[in-house]
Amino acid sequence: MAFTDPQSVTINSVAKSMPRVKIDGQLSVYQNSDESWKMTLSHQASGTRTRSMARLDQRKVVTDPLTAANDYDFLGVYLVIDRPSYGFSVTEVEQIVAGLVAWLTTGNVDKLYGKES
């Protein structure tokens, strides 16, 4: 079963609508028409564990500061839920995800970007 089509994410107060462009088993890819935004939703089972991933990528033209050459590059941000087949309820998973998302304040993202650990 897939998420609704299209998916939308709001970045800096601007909604990015991404229609589904690929579905393959438990992997779906949503992407806007100029390919600057892509969302990947997937699930992988391994033994008694399942890894569910939500990933958002932005692609844009960047300038190399040494050569002034322009080229495409991308930034990816993703969340993986790595869970056993039993022992954790969906409510517990929701609570952990909500806690991590709440922790990701701009200040803490700045610290991560600055390579603090």
PALUMDO-927850 format. One record per atom (N, C-alpha, C): chain; atom name; z, x, y. Coordinates in steps of 0.02 Angstrom, whole numbers. Last residue first. Layout:
<recs>
REC  chain  atom       Z       X       Y
REC      A    CA       Z       X       Y
...
</recs>
This chain:
<recs>
REC  chain  atom       Z       X       Y
REC      A     N     919    1457     846
REC      A    CA     935    1429     781
REC      A     C    1010    1422     772
REC      A     N     783    1464     963
REC      A    CA     854    1465     948
REC      A     C     865    1435     879
REC      A     N     651    1463    1007
REC      A    CA     668    1500     946
REC      A     C     743    1509     934
REC      A     N     612    1377    1105
REC      A    CA     634    1444    1126
REC      A     C     659    1487    1069
REC      A     N     597    1262    1031
REC      A    CA     536    1294    1057
REC      A     C     552    1366    1078
REC      A     N     734    1234    1014
REC      A    CA     692    1250     956
REC      A     C     629    1287     977
REC      A     N     767    1208    1149
REC      A    CA     799    1263    1113
REC      A     C     759    1283    1051
REC      A     N     687    1096    1173
REC      A    CA     677    1156    1213
REC      A     C     707    1217    1178
REC      A     N     749    1008    1084
REC      A    CA     678    1027    1071
REC      A     C     663    1092    1110
REC      A     N     871     996    1149
REC      A    CA     869    1028    1083
REC      A     C     798    1047    1064
REC      A     N     828     932    1269
REC      A    CA     865     995    1271
REC      A     C     862    1032    1204
REC      A     N     770     814    1223
REC      A    CA     727     864    1255
REC      A     C     762     931    1258
REC      A     N     841     783    1058
REC      A    CA     837     772    1130
REC      A     C     790     824    1160
REC      A     N     859     757     916
REC      A    CA     800     790     945
REC      A     C     791     770    1019
REC      A     N     959     672     876
REC      A    CA     977     742     892
REC      A     C     920     778     928
REC      A     N     887     558     843
REC      A    CA     931     556     902
REC      A     C     951     627     924
REC      A     N     826     604     726
REC      A    CA     784     586     783
REC      A     C     826     585     847
REC      A     N     941     619     646
REC      A    CA     900     678     663
REC      A     C     857     663     724
REC      A     N     987     485     639
REC      A    CA    1030     538     665
REC      A     C     990     599     687
REC      A     N     878     422     578
REC      A    CA     898     402     646
REC      A     C     942     455     678
REC      A     N     882     486     452
REC      A    CA     823     494     496
REC      A     C     842     476     568
REC      A     N    1007     438     408
REC      A    CA     996     511     416
REC      A     C     937     523     462
REC      A     N     982     299     404
REC      A    CA    1036     326     446
REC      A     C    1027     401     459
REC      A     N     879     289     309
REC      A    CA     868     267     378
REC      A     C     920     297     426
REC      A     N     949     334     196
REC      A    CA     892     373     221
REC      A     C     878     354     294
REC      A     N    1042     230     184
REC      A    CA    1066     298     196
REC      A     C    1009     342     223
REC      A     N     953     123     158
REC      A    CA     996     122     218
REC      A     C    1021     191     234
REC      A     N     900     157      36
REC      A    CA     855     158      93
REC      A     C     896     157     158
REC      A     N    1022     262     -50
REC      A    CA     991     197     -33
REC      A     C     944     206      26
REC      A     N    1024     380    -175
REC      A    CA    1026     370    -103
REC      A     C     990     305     -88
REC      A     N    1011     370    -314
REC      A    CA    1073     397    -286
REC      A     C    1080     390    -211
REC      A     N     848     422    -374
REC      A    CA     904     375    -369
REC      A     C     964     410    -336
REC      A     N     751     518    -357
REC      A    CA     730     451    -379
REC      A     C     786     399    -372
REC      A     N     787     611    -205
REC      A    CA     786     602    -277
REC      A     C     766     530    -294
REC      A     N     683     661     -65
REC      A    CA     736     622     -96
REC      A     C     730     620    -172
REC      A     N     639     710      86
REC      A    CA     639     738      18
REC      A     C     698     706     -19
REC      A     N     542     672     215
REC      A    CA     601     645     180
REC      A     C     594     668     108
REC      A     N     487     759     353
REC      A    CA     481     751     281
REC      A     C     547     724     254
REC      A     N     396     752     499
REC      A    CA     460     738     468
REC      A     C     447     727     395
REC      A     N     306     856     617
REC      A    CA     313     811     560
REC      A     C     384     807     535
REC      A     N     181     906     726
REC      A    CA     252     890     720
REC      A     C     259     841     662
REC      A     N      62    1026     776
REC      A    CA      83     977     727
REC      A     C     159     968     728
REC      A     N     -70    1066     879
REC      A    CA       3    1066     874
REC      A     C      20    1011     825
REC      A     N    -221    1166     881
REC      A    CA    -182    1105     871
REC      A     C    -108    1119     867
REC      A     N    -371    1213     969
REC      A    CA    -311    1229     931
REC      A     C    -271    1165     923
REC      A     N    -534    1267    1013
REC      A    CA    -489    1213     993
REC      A     C    -428    1243     957
REC      A     N    -562    1379    1152
REC      A    CA    -569    1360    1082
REC      A     C    -522    1302    1068
REC      A     N    -622    1491    1275
REC      A    CA    -597    1425    1257
REC      A     C    -610    1411    1184
REC      A     N    -576    1650    1336
REC      A    CA    -619    1610    1292
REC      A     C    -584    1544    1275
REC      A     N    -500    1740    1405
REC      A    CA    -523    1680    1442
REC      A     C    -571    1637    1401
REC      A     N    -439    1843    1340
REC      A    CA    -512    1845    1344
REC      A     C    -541    1788    1386
REC      A     N    -301    1820    1359
REC      A    CA    -328    1888    1363
REC      A     C    -404    1890    1373
REC      A     N    -271    1684    1345
REC      A    CA    -254    1718    1408
REC      A     C    -282    1788    1414
REC      A     N    -382    1566    1287
REC      A    CA    -350    1629    1268
REC      A     C    -335    1668    1332
REC      A     N    -358    1397    1314
REC      A    CA    -389    1458    1340
REC      A     C    -348    1518    1318
REC      A     N    -395    1253    1213
REC      A    CA    -348    1299    1243
REC      A     C    -385    1362    1264
REC      A     N    -426    1086    1184
REC      A    CA    -457    1150    1202
REC      A     C    -404    1192    1237
REC      A     N    -328    1008    1052
REC      A    CA    -355    1013    1120
REC      A     C    -388    1081    1130
REC      A     N    -246     894     948
REC      A    CA    -296     947     952
REC      A     C    -323     948    1024
REC      A     N     -94     852     876
REC      A    CA    -135     848     936
REC      A     C    -182     907     936
REC      A     N     -26     761     739
REC      A    CA     -59     821     764
REC      A     C     -97     805     829
REC      A     N     110     705     648
REC      A    CA      67     691     706
REC      A     C      40     757     732
REC      A     N     165     643     492
REC      A    CA     144     701     532
REC      A     C      99     677     589
REC      A     N     278     602     373
REC      A    CA     243     574     431
REC      A     C     228     632     477
REC      A     N     302     605     198
REC      A    CA     290     641     260
REC      A     C     255     597     311
REC      A     N     408     612      60
REC      A    CA     369     568     103
REC      A     C     363     602     171
REC      A     N     430     667     -98
REC      A    CA     427     692     -29
REC      A     C     380     646      10
REC      A     N     538     634    -232
REC      A    CA     480     611    -193
REC      A     C     486     639    -123
REC      A     N     591     692    -394
REC      A    CA     596     691    -321
REC      A     C     531     663    -290
REC      A     N     583     721    -527
REC      A    CA     625     664    -508
REC      A     C     633     658    -432
REC      A     N     425     784    -520
REC      A    CA     482     774    -564
REC      A     C     520     712    -544
REC      A     N     365     740    -375
REC      A    CA     371     801    -414
REC      A     C     434     795    -456
REC      A     N     254     651    -273
REC      A    CA     306     648    -323
REC      A     C     306     714    -362
REC      A     N     220     627    -105
REC      A    CA     208     670    -164
REC      A     C     267     665    -210
REC      A     N     141     538      23
REC      A    CA     196     540     -25
REC      A     C     175     584     -84
REC      A     N      98     524     199
REC      A    CA      85     540     129
REC      A     C     149     540      88
REC      A     N       5     512     344
REC      A    CA      62     482     308
REC      A     C      49     493     234
REC      A     N     -47     584     491
REC      A    CA     -52     587     419
REC      A     C      12     559     389
REC      A     N    -137     561     638
REC      A    CA     -75     547     603
REC      A     C     -89     548     528
REC      A     N    -210     642     776
REC      A    CA    -215     625     705
REC      A     C    -145     614     676
REC      A     N    -305     661     922
REC      A    CA    -242     640     892
REC      A     C    -254     619     820
REC      A     N    -433     700     949
REC      A    CA    -380     737     983
REC      A     C    -311     718     956
REC      A     N    -547     637     902
REC      A    CA    -510     682     857
REC      A     C    -456     723     891
REC      A     N    -604     538     973
REC      A    CA    -622     606     993
REC      A     C    -584     659     953
REC      A     N    -549     421     909
REC      A    CA    -621     435     906
REC      A     C    -640     506     926
REC      A     N    -397     458     815
REC      A    CA    -435     426     869
REC      A     C    -507     453     869
REC      A     N    -342     424     648
REC      A    CA    -367     472     698
REC      A     C    -405     435     752
REC      A     N    -248     434     500
REC      A    CA    -267     392     556
REC      A     C    -287     440     613
REC      A     N    -243     444     327
REC      A    CA    -253     481     389
REC      A     C    -279     431     441
REC      A     N    -137     432     185
REC      A    CA    -180     398     234
REC      A     C    -183     441     296
REC      A     N    -100     447      16
REC      A    CA    -112     483      79
REC      A     C    -158     442     123
REC      A     N     -94     403    -115
REC      A    CA     -36     394     -72
REC      A     C     -40     437      -9
REC      A     N    -262     379    -127
REC      A    CA    -200     371    -164
REC      A     C    -142     358    -117
REC      A     N    -324     399      19
REC      A    CA    -335     430     -46
REC      A     C    -269     428     -84
REC      A     N    -409     357     161
REC      A    CA    -356     336     117
REC      A     C    -372     364      48
REC      A     N    -456     385     328
REC      A    CA    -456     408     259
REC      A     C    -397     376     223
REC      A     N    -446     329     451
REC      A    CA    -510     361     435
REC      A     C    -514     385     363
REC      A     N    -373     200     544
REC      A    CA    -372     237     480
REC      A     C    -442     264     466
REC      A     N    -362     228     723
REC      A    CA    -384     190     664
REC      A     C    -381     233     601
REC      A     N    -245     249     840
REC      A    CA    -280     289     789
REC      A     C    -298     245     729
REC      A     N    -203     254    1008
REC      A    CA    -221     211     951
REC      A     C    -264     251     903
REC      A     N     -77     300    1104
REC      A    CA    -133     332    1069
REC      A     C    -147     291    1007
REC      A     N     -15     251    1260
REC      A    CA     -23     235    1189
REC      A     C     -85     269    1161
REC      A     N      80     343    1370
REC      A    CA      12     323    1354
REC      A     C       6     312    1279
REC      A     N     205     398    1399
REC      A    CA     190     329    1422
REC      A     C     119     306    1409
REC      A     N     201     516    1322
REC      A    CA     204     519    1395
REC      A     C     180     454    1426
REC      A     N     134     430    1190
REC      A    CA     148     498    1213
REC      A     C     145     498    1290
REC      A     N     152     317    1063
REC      A    CA     152     324    1136
REC      A     C     176     394    1155
REC      A     N      44     278     932
REC      A    CA     101     318     953
REC      A     C      96     325    1029
REC      A     N     -19     168     809
REC      A    CA     -15     186     880
REC      A     C      49     224     893
REC      A     N    -141     133     683
REC      A    CA     -73     154     702
REC      A     C     -75     176     775
REC      A     N    -249     -14     660
REC      A    CA    -234      56     673
REC      A     C    -160      69     682
REC      A     N    -175     -49     508
REC      A    CA    -230     -12     539
REC      A     C    -250     -47     603
REC      A     N     -16     -29     429
REC      A    CA     -66     -68     464
REC      A     C    -117     -23     498
REC      A     N      -1      76     282
REC      A    CA      23      51     346
REC      A     C     -33       9     378
REC      A     N     -40      27     111
REC      A    CA     -48      68     171
REC      A     C     -15      35     231
REC      A     N       0      42     -59
REC      A    CA       0       0       0
REC      A     C       0      44      62
</recs>
